[in-house]
Amino acid sequence: MSIDLSEDEIQRYSRHILLAELGGTGQMAIKNASALVVGAGGLGSPVALYLAAAGVGRLGLVDDDVVELSNLQRQVLHATGAVGHKKVASARERLNALNPEIVVEAWDMRLDTASVEELVSRYDLVCDGCDNFETRYLVNAACVQQGKTLVSAAVQRFGGQLSTFRPQLGGPCYACLYPPHDGEDTASPTCGDAGVLGAVTGVVGTLQATEALKEITGIGTSMAGRLLMWDALSMRFSELTLAADPACPVCGAAGVRL
């Protein structure tokens, strides 16, 4: 890959370029990449901020919600003046101010079976930080169908978890970890129900952005096939090994089911 960074970009990303594992070639990979962030809330905020700051060339954000005052304790993309405004509009304004070198695309919608495939197809990689299983299953199925890597994270109260799913390379998908059960209630308590320490979303979302940048540049060891769990109260990390489920209705022998 040829190095084609402007003088301003070389200065902006100089601390990346100094990294032997990354260098100018890695920064060009970041510049040429595109990523979709699902959810412009507690996790989407640090993910989008760090991917934008890193110079991901085209960054998409999808969310259909508006900014509420209770969001601001953790959703650091948004300022008090944005209360009542669409989250994707607030996020795009903040990200454009942070890094005018990139393209930010705002998608004011709630993903469904009619829109998820088309939207996922536009990007190289997907970061999912939404707050409901229905959307997570839709995003996972679209990523499996299109061979796109999915970096997924979740938080609640004083902890969170993170994994990367890339079954196109032989690993498990999100549905292998959390199998969907037709006809059963898959709802889980939201931050509005159970609460969350704001800084927890910052830590987990920043880890998620780190994993996305590793996938884009090919450096380090992927989280694919592993689930990282963090308990902030004890400040302990733990890890589980994940395996693909041959009977998975999404990535298994039965094939993708949206």
N, C-alpha and C positions, 0 to 999 in steps of 0.2 A: 504494500500500500504506500503510495507516495505521500509525502508530508506537504500539505497544502493549508497551512494555517496563516492567518494574517498576523501582522506585528502585534496588533491589539490582542488577538487570541493567544499568541505565544506568551505575552505578558500575563494575561488573565489566568491561563492554565499552567503557568510556569512551575508550580509546585507538583502538579501531576507529571509534567514532562521530566522533572528531576528524578522521578521514581524509575529505577532501572527496569522494574517489571512492567512499566507502562510506557514511558517515553513518548516521543512524538507519534509513533505508530499507534499506540494505545489511545492517545487523545484523538487522533483522526478516526479511529473506530467509534469512539464516543460521539464525535461530531457527525458521523455518517449514520448513526443509529436513530431509531424512532422507538418510543415507548408509550404505552397507554396506561394511565393511572386510573383505576376504578375507585371512585370515591374521593372527594376533595375535603375530607374531614380530618379526624385525629391522626390516622395513619397516612392518608394521602398528602397531608400538609408537609411533613418532613420528607417524604418520598419525593414529592414534586419539587420542593425547594432544593434538595441536594442533587437531583438529576438535572435540574435547570442550571444550578451553579456549576456542575461538572461539565456542562456543555453538550448534553444530549440534543442532537440537532433538531429533532421534531418531537414535541412532547404533547400528548393528548390527555385531557382530563374529562371524565364523564361523571356527572352528578345532576340530579334534578331538584336538589334541595336549595333552601335559602339560608343565609347566615342568621343564626339566633344568638342572643346574648350568652346563653348557657354554653355555646360552642367555644367561646373564646378562651376558656381555661385550658384548652388542649389543641385547638385547631389554629395553629399559629400562622397559617397562610392569610388569615382574615383579621382585619382591624375593626375597632368599634364602629367606625363610620360605615362599614359594610353591612351592618345589621339590617336585615330586611331585603338585601340584595341577593341575587343568584350567586351561589358559591363558585360556579365555574367562571363567572364574569369577574368576581373579586379575585379569584386565584390567577386568572390570566393577567390581570393588571399588575399584581404583585410579582409574578414571574417575569413579565416583560421588563419591569423596573429592575429586577435583580440581574437579568442577563438578556440584553437586547440582541445578542448574537444568535439566539435560537428562535424557532417557530413554536408558538404555543397555540394549540387548537382546543377550543372549549366546546364540549358536547353537553348541552342542557337537555338531558333525557334520562329516563330510567330504562335500563337495558331489559329487553325481552327477547323472545325467540326470533322476532322479526328483525331486530336491529343488531344483536350481539355478533352474529357471524360477519356481517358487513363491516362493523366497526373494528373488530379484532383483526380482520384481514388487512387493515391499513397500517399496522404497526409490527415491528420486529419482535417485541417482547411486551408482556403484560404484567403490571403490578396490581394485585388485588388487595384492597384494604376496605372493602365494603362491610356492612354490618348485618347482612342477612344471608342465610344459606341458599335461598332461591337464586339470588344473583351470583353467588359463588359457583353454584352448579352450572349455571348457564355459561359463565366465563370459562370455567374449566373445560366444559364440553367443546366450546368453540376453539379453545387453544389446542385441545387434543386433535380435533378434526383438521386443523390447519397446521399442525406441527409447530406451534408457537410455545416458547418457554413461558411459564407462569411462576412468578415469585409471589407467594401468598403469605399474609400475616394476619394475626388477630390479637386483640387485647381485651382485657376485662379486669376491673378492680385494680389489683397490684401485680399483674403479670401479663405475659403474652407468649406467642409462639410464632415460629417462622419456618417455612420450607420452600424449596424450589421444586417445581414439577416439570419434567421434560420427558414424558413417555415416548416421544419420538426417538429418544436415544436409549430406550429400554427400561426406564425407571417407572415408578408409580405415578398416578395422577391424583388430583385432590379427592376424587371419589373413591380411590383405593383406601385413603385414610379415613374419610367420612362417607361411607356408602349411603346413597339416597334410599329412603324407604317410602315407597309409594303408599299414599293414603295415611301416612303417619305425620304427626306434627314435628317438623324439623326446626321450629323456631328456637332461638336461644336468647337469653336476656341481653338487651342492648346496654350501652353505657348509660342511657337514660333510665333504664330499669335498675341496674346493679351498681352504677357508678364506676369511675375510673380515675386514677391519679394521672393528672395531665402529663407529667413528665414521662410516664410509662409509654404513652403513644409516641413521644419523641424518640425514646431509645429504640423501641421496636421498629418504628418507621425508618429510622436512620440505618438500622441493620438491614432492613429490606432494600433501601436504596443502595447500600454497599453490595448486597448480593446481585442486584440488577446490574451494577457497573462491572462486577466480576464476570457475569454472564456475557455482557456486551464485549468485553475486552479479552475474555478467555484466560484471565489470570486466576491463580489460587485454586482452591478446591471447592467445587460446587456443593451447595446444600441439597442437591438432588439425592433422594433416597435417605435423607436424614430430617428429623424434626427437632428443632431447637426450642426449648422451653425455658422461660426466665421467670423467676419469682423475685420481685423487687424487694419484698419485705425481708427476705433472708439474703438477698443479693447473691443468688445461686443460679447458675445455668445448668441444665441437664439436656441430654440428647437421647433420642430414640432412633433406631434404624428402621426404615420403611422399605417394604417390598411391593412390587406390582402384584395386584390381585388378578389371576387369570380369569376369574369370574366377574370382574368389574364390568358393569353395564356401559361404561364410557370408553375405557381403553382396553378392555379385555377382548376375548374372542367374539363376543356378541357385537362389538363395534360401537361407534359413537351414537349416543342417543341424546338429542337436545330436548 
